């Protein structure tokens, strides 16, 4: 079993997430490698997908590149994740076998009780698609009941299920509204068998993370000072590390697993957008600051496009920055403002 220092483990995670000094150059290759690019609409600084891609690609990346690729279906979205079309083959068998998880059973029963509505949606899309949620008929006999935001939002919940079943797919946007169409018009025909698809997905996920808990992929390892067993891709350990400074989205996969982040980076962080303002320590949408293989602080900033400025409310230093760290963070701030076409 491999034994890693925390430094080795952190560098493995940073390298796997394409956050070393030598930047990648191709948006599609980055998305394929990362395996999970969350298309979250929050744009306090920039949308998550855009910020993740800028952090890797730098100023050569423009948000219009991603929007155009999605509109042209050169990239596809599945359950909030953006991916290259060929990767859909790894999910098609699971769609055909749905439901495959215990938590899906309740939704499956509800869909079955509203088969008429599901067929009405398919018929309308076949005739007039792509369409928005508001364009689709709600002919459910049994309303969706929930204590959350989806209560009685029958069409939206039905579409969620139909995406999981592989019947409908996101087909770009009309303004701010997502369009939906028949999956058969959008998805490639290839289907990878279920067991093989799960194996490939597990391997690609680990390759994108570098080090993770559990799963069948990679090799077992322990990290000095951290309890339990990890899985790693050994060949990623065999190259020299060349770090840089980066302003990381709160939803970036480097930090998305907060337990893993705490164990490996010994870094304290919470996304505080759901907290009352008076209880926030670091800010509404604070960006973790990566420097080399360490997370060293948080940037509390907001893009004010109406005023034409990137407003910086605070730079929280976990420990006092060195002159080199302070200068590197300032350079990244300047680059972020320039990419957003805002003054700093």
WOJOUR-V868289 format. One record per backbone hydrogen bond with DSSP energy under -1.0 kcal/mol. CO is the residue of the C=O (numbers start at 1). NH is the residue of the N-H. Records with the same first field share a line. If there is no record, write none. Layout:
BEGIN
CO=NH  NH
END
This chain:
BEGIN
2=222
4=224
5=9
6=10
7=11
8=12
9=13
10=14
11=15
12=16
13=17
14=19
15=18
26=30
27=31
28=32
29=33
30=34
31=35
34=36
37=82
38=40
44=303
47=51
48=52
49=53
50=54
51=55
52=56
53=57
54=58
58=61
62=65
63=67
64=68
65=69
66=70
67=71
68=72
69=74  75
76=83
78=81
80=39
81=78
83=76
84=87
85=88
86=89
87=90
88=91  92
89=192
91=95
92=96
93=97
95=98
101=104
102=105
104=108
105=109
106=110
107=111
108=112
109=113
112=115
114=118
115=119
116=120
117=121
118=122
119=123
120=124
121=125
122=126
123=127
124=128
125=129
131=180
132=135
133=136
144=152
148=151
150=153
152=154
153=157
154=158
155=159
156=160
157=161
158=162
159=163
160=164
161=165
162=167  168
163=166
167=183
169=181
172=179
174=177
177=174
179=171
180=131
181=169
182=185
183=186  187
193=197
194=198
195=199
196=200
197=201
198=202
199=203
200=204
201=205
202=206
203=207
204=208
205=209
206=210
210=233
212=231
219=232
220=2
221=230
222=4
223=226
230=221
231=212
232=219
233=236
234=237
235=238
242=21
244=292
246=290
249=252
252=255  256
256=258
257=261
258=262
259=263
260=264
261=265
262=266
272=275
276=279
277=280
287=299
288=248
289=296
290=246
291=294
294=291
296=318
297=289
298=316
299=287
300=313  314
302=311
304=308  309
308=343
309=304
311=302
314=300
316=298
322=326
323=327
324=328
325=329
326=330
327=331
328=332
329=333
330=334
331=335
332=336
333=337
334=338
335=339
336=340
337=342
338=341
343=310
END
